[in-house]
């Protein structure tokens, strides 16, 4: 193949669009739902697909990417997405992507995560820096997808995402009162909290609002379901 032909072939190749081979620090760690993943899980399960969601920034706070790590079935997000709870388990299962992330960081990279907090506390990850590489991993349905995993620990920094870097191009969310009314109407259609959650996370207004998403997934006294039962 001539150089010209090789250049043309390369130009027609596609890429994942995911960050790869980068140094980045974790900010805005939280437990919640990633809409496209939730839709796949909804095909086989009635439970919301909880994930550890991370924003990755460079040393100046510029957003370089975001990533979600599934935590497995039965887990619930609470405390505005900062806590992870399970009715029977204390530890995340090895087969989940979050379990693989924990194994990579603790067992392979030898990071003493105990001094940062618990794996069920999202804040444990904030400020930690890693070198990240794109790798293949199993997904819902037994398929294989690509995602980034840490390959080297860079230490801890007090670093936050720059305001401009976290802005999105998504359409503005409706006023809070309008969203609240829609969700209350949705509650009237579903007497079971799980069914309500599954329907609510598919709403565009909810998917674009992490705080609202966390409130919907919180089944405690501070969650949307309990707070609005009598309204």
Protein Blocks (a to p, Z undefined) as FASTA:
>chain_A
ZZklmmmmmmmpccehiaehiadddehiacdddfklmmmmmmmpcbdcdddddddddfko
pafbdcdddebehiaceehhiaccdfkbmbdcfkbmklmmmmmmmmmnopafklnocfkl
mklmgopacdddddddddehhiacdddddfbdebjcdddddfklmpcfbdcdddfklmmm
mmmmmmmmpmbfklmmmmmmmpmklmmmmklmmmmmpmbfkbmklmmmmZZ
